[in-house]
Amino acid sequence: MRYGTTASACAALIRRDLVLTWRRRGDALNPAMFAMIVVVMFPLALGPEPNQLARIAAGILFVAILLAGMLALDNLFRSDHEDGTLEQLVLSPHPLSLLLASRIIVHWLTTALPLIVVAPLLAEMLHLPRPVLPVLLVALALATPLLSLLGAVCVALTVGMRRSGMLLALLVLPLYVPVLIFAAGACNAAQAGLPFLAPLLWLGAALALALVLAPMACAAALRISIT
């Protein structure tokens, strides 16, 4: 019975967050628009030479998506902390890690999923070879939830601080860089005709580990931050 009530609580929390995001759908589209702006700036700065852009297309895409994700990261728990919702979640009889996992799912759905949807368009703008596109999408499907999970732990550590943007960036970037290296490396290897499965497997293993540990670490960090 308790598992059923916990599942109902998580589902209700997901519905609530999705409704709130829909009401602020203009703000939810900011990461995707930011990524598109970053990608558009590179051809303007480097020139429209297709071969030159194709060589660095994967790196540009992942850097743009990483920065766009960081743009929305600070808002993951900020509004709930300000209106007291986080305290209610901590006091809830349901496992805090599962409730926070629901919040992270919504964050991924509303920030990373639109970026994955527009990724083929961005890749076409940078002349990424079309045979590399499936590898890019698989790498994004593995990397973006991993970035959300790692970022949530850092946000939970800083949610009680005012003007924590720079500190959050300093905490997040060292964790994001390995993800960026493996994801872009898989695409670069596929583009060069080399084996690309190993970086994707490393990303999958890291994602599986983060799915288990990150919500628990996020719950522990949140309890420290708001007490």
Rosetta blueprint (number, residue, H / E / L):
1 M L
2 R H
3 Y H
4 G H
5 T H
6 T H
7 A H
8 S H
9 A H
10 C H
11 A H
12 A H
13 L H
14 I H
15 R H
16 R H
17 D H
18 L H
19 V H
20 L H
21 T H
22 W H
23 R H
24 R L
25 R H
26 G H
27 D H
28 A H
29 L L
30 N H
31 P H
32 A H
33 M H
34 F H
35 A H
36 M H
37 I H
38 V H
39 V H
40 V H
41 M H
42 F H
43 P H
44 L H
45 A H
46 L H
47 G L
48 P L
49 E L
50 P H
51 N H
52 Q H
53 L H
54 A H
55 R H
56 I H
57 A H
58 A H
59 G H
60 I H
61 L H
62 F H
63 V H
64 A H
65 I H
66 L H
67 L H
68 A H
69 G H
70 M H
71 L H
72 A H
73 L H
74 D L
75 N L
76 L L
77 F L
78 R H
79 S H
80 D H
81 H H
82 E H
83 D H
84 G L
85 T H
86 L H
87 E H
88 Q H
89 L H
90 V H
91 L H
92 S L
93 P L
94 H L
95 P L
96 L H
97 S H
98 L H
99 L H
100 L H
101 A H
102 S H
103 R H
104 I H
105 I H
106 V H
107 H H
108 W H
109 L H
110 T H
111 T H
112 A H
113 L H
114 P H
115 L H
116 I H
117 V H
118 V H
119 A H
120 P H
121 L H
122 L H
123 A H
124 E H
125 M H
126 L L
127 H L
128 L L
129 P L
130 R H
131 P H
132 V H
133 L H
134 P H
135 V H
136 L H
137 L H
138 V H
139 A H
140 L H
141 A H
142 L H
143 A H
144 T H
145 P H
146 L H
147 L H
148 S H
149 L H
150 L H
151 G H
152 A H
153 V H
154 C H
155 V H
156 A H
157 L H
158 T H
159 V L
160 G L
161 M L
162 R L
163 R L
164 S L
165 G H
166 M H
167 L H
168 L H
169 A H
170 L H
171 L H
172 V H
173 L H
174 P H
175 L H
176 Y H
177 V H
178 P H
179 V H
180 L H
181 I H
182 F H
183 A H
184 A H
185 G H
186 A H
187 C H
188 N H
189 A H
190 A H
191 Q H
192 A L
193 G L
194 L L
195 P L
196 F L
197 L H
198 A H
199 P H
200 L H
201 L H
202 W H
203 L H
204 G H
205 A H
206 A H
207 L H
208 A H
209 L H
210 A H
211 L H
212 V H
213 L H
214 A H
215 P H
216 M H
217 A H
218 C H
219 A H
220 A H
221 A H
222 L H
223 R H
224 I H
225 S H
226 I H
227 T L
